[in-house]
């Protein structure tokens, strides 16, 4: 990794201007108040005017991105559910999906219980539209305790939760942090079975289909838009951003990013509350 860039000093932009901008949402695009700043919106508008593509690349499901899109100057194709879904927000169309089979989810839950003991489960299902009833898209077992304020969901038996394919399986342990859970479980899950990651400090692991990461989704976008890999830029702050930052020609870690994310990036900017994304994009736009 290059030395972190001090964006409060003059900096020379790398020669090749990005043509695809892929941005994580929470802790990256959004401030702590869950807003897109005026400065960031302005530079994204300028980037779009040059012909650049802008996309969200988020762990959020597609049903939960419209409050973000309403703050942007574009309705793009987005990478959601950590790369499991490629979603056209302008037409409410799922372009690609990668699902976990029920058998794989049950096996992962069994392994997790052997390692942690206490595990509660929930699943994100893709449905056909972001506007399908939330109770059909987000299903939780009776003992699942939410890590965010959730409103639309269905409480079902664990067997029923795991009975249908899902784009994301959530494993919850209230007495451990997500990094602790990941450290205990990561090397126990065969990568041919499932992909394991996390996007918050609270005790929640996110499980996807084998090989499915945000990098896969951004690679799909790169192909779709005809943008070479070395002209893609990605911004992120959490473990689920690592592969994407490594894949893109420019990987930028936020100042508030976890250490492993900063190690994965080519550059480190300032925090999401200091316009870290905007201050990098202003090199070119």
N, C-alpha and C positions, 0 to 999 in steps of 0.2 A: 504493500500500500504506500502511496505517496504521503509526504508529510501533510497533515491537515491544513487546509486553506484557512487563513485568517481573513474573513470576508470584511473586516473593518479596515483592511488595508487595500491599496490598489492591487488588482490582480489582472493578469493577462488571460483572456479566454483561450481555452484549447482551440486549435485551428478549425476543426470540423464542427459546424453548428448542428446540434441534434435535430432530427426530423420526426422523431417519436418521443414524446415525453410521457413516461409512465410513473404515476405517483400513488404511493400508499396514501391512505386517508387519515386514520386516527394517529395522532402524534407526528404527522408529517404535513399533509395538505391543510388540515384543520388546526386552528389554534386550540388551546385548552378550553375555550368557550364554544368549541365546535363551529367555528366560523372560518370562511375563506376570506382572508384580508383583502382590502381594496388594492393594495400593492400587488398581491399575487394574482388577483383577477385581471388587473391591468396588463401584467406581463404575459399571462396566458393568452389574453386577447391579441396582443402583438404577435405572439408566436403563431397563433392560428392565422393571422393575416399574412404571414410569410409562407403559409402552406404546411406548417408543422401539424402533426397529429398529437392530440392530447388524450390520455386515457387514465381512468382510475385503475389501480391494481391493488385490490383490497381483500382482506379476510372476510369482510362483511358479505352476506348473501345479497343477491340482486334485489331482493324485496326491501332492502334497507339502505339503498344508495340514493334514492331520490331527494331526501333532504340535503344531500351534498350537491347533487347535480343542479338543484335549483339555484345554487350560488355560483355556478360556473357559466362561462359564455358559450358552452357547447354541450350537446347531448351525445357523447361518444359511445363507441364500442368499449366495454369495460371488462377487465379481468376481475371476477368475483369469487368468493369462497376459496381463496388461496389458490386460484388457478383452475378450480374444478369446473367453472362455468365461464364461457365467453358470451357476453350479453350485450345486445344492441339496445341501448337505452332509448334511442329515438323511435324505434318501432316496437319496443317491448318484445324482443325476439331472442330466444336462446339459440345461439349459433352452434355452440359445442358444449358438451357436458361430459364429465368423467365421474362415474359413480362407484361407490363402494358396495360390494355385494353383501347381503345379510350375513352370509357365512363368514366373510372376512371380518365384519364388525364384531360378531360374536366371539371370534377367536381373539381379536385385539382386547376386548373387554375381559376375557378370561385371563389373558396374560397380565393385564393391568391389575386385576384383583390379586393375582399371586404376588405381585410386587408391592402394591400399596395397601391391600385389604379393602379399604373403603373407596368405592368408585360409584358415582352416579352418572347416568348417560342421558344424552339428548342427541337429536339428529336434525340436520338441515336437509330438506328434500328440495329438488329443483322445481317441481311443478312445471307449468307451461308459461306462466306469466308472473311478473313481480307483483301483480295485483290479485293473484289467487288468494283465497282466504288464508290468513296467516296460520290458522289452526291446522291447515293441511300441509304447511311447509315447515313449521318448527314444532317438533314433538319432543316431549320430555318425559322421563320416568318420574314416578311420584316423589322420590327422594332427591330430585335434582334441584339444587339451589342456584339461582341465577347470579351471574357476576355483573350483570347490568340490569337496568330497569326494563324488563320485558313485559309486554302487554298481550300481544297476540300469540298464543301457543296452545297446544293441546296436551293435557296430561294423560298418558297412556301407560299401560303395563310395560315393563322393560322389554318383554318379549315382542310386544306389538311395535314398540319404538324401533327395534332392530329388525323387524320382519320385512321391511321394504328397502330397496336401494336408496342411498343417500349420497349427497355430494360432500357432506362433512359429518363426521361423528365427533361429539364432544365428550370428553372424559373429565369429570369434576371430582376434586378432592379438597375439602374445605380446610384440612389441617396441613397442607403442603402448598408451596408456591409452584407456579408453572415451571420455572427452571429446575426446581428439585424433582418434580415429576418427570420432566424430560430426561434429566440425568440418570434417573433410575430405569426408565423404560426404553430409551432410544435404541440401545444396543440389543434389546430383547425382541424388537419387532423386525422381522425379516423385511427388507425393502421391497421384496416381491409380494408382500402381503399388504402393506399400507405405508403411507407417508405421514410422518409425525412432525408437528411443529407447535409453536405457541405465539400469541400476539399480545399477551398481557402478563403482568406479574402474578396475579391471583391464580389459584390452583385450577387451571383449565388447560387441557391439551386439546389440540385440534388435529383430527385424523382424516386424511384424504386417501384417494386411490393411489396405487403405487406410481411413483415418479411424478405425481401431480404437485407442482409448485407454481408460484407466481411467474417464475421464469418460463415455464411451459406456455402460460397464457400470453406473456409478452412476446415470446417467439412467434406465436400464432398471429398476434397483431402485426409484428414486423413483416411477416409473409403477406398478410392481408393487405397492408398498406404499401408494400414494395419498398420498405425501408431497410437498408443494410444494418446488420447487428452493430457495427461500429458507429452508427448514427442514432442509436437509441440511448436514452438517458433514463435512469430510474432513481427514485428517492424513497428512502425507508428508514425505519427506526427499530424494528423488532425482528425476532428470529425468523419469522415467516417472510422476511424481505431479503434474506441473505442470498439465496440462489438467484433472485432477480438482479440484485446489485452486481453479482459476479458475472452474470450473462451479458448485461448491457455494455455497450462501448464505454459509457460513463456511469459508474455506480456512485451515488452520493448518499452518505449516511448523515442523518440529522445530528445536531449537537446533543440532543437528548436521547440518542440511540444507545442500545446496549453495546458493550464492548465488542462482541463478536460481529455485530453489524458494521461497526466502524472498521474492524479489521477486513471485512469483505469489500468495503467500498474503495473506490479510487480517491475520493475526496471526502472530507467531513465539513459540513456547513454549520451554521448556528442553529438554534432550536426552532421548533415550530411556532413558538410565540415571538420569535425575533425575525420572522419572514425568511427562514432558512432556504426554502425552495425558491422564492422570488429572487433572492440575492444571488443565487447561482444562475438562474435563467436570464437575469439582466446582463450577464456577460455577452449574450448573443442577441437578445431581443429588446 
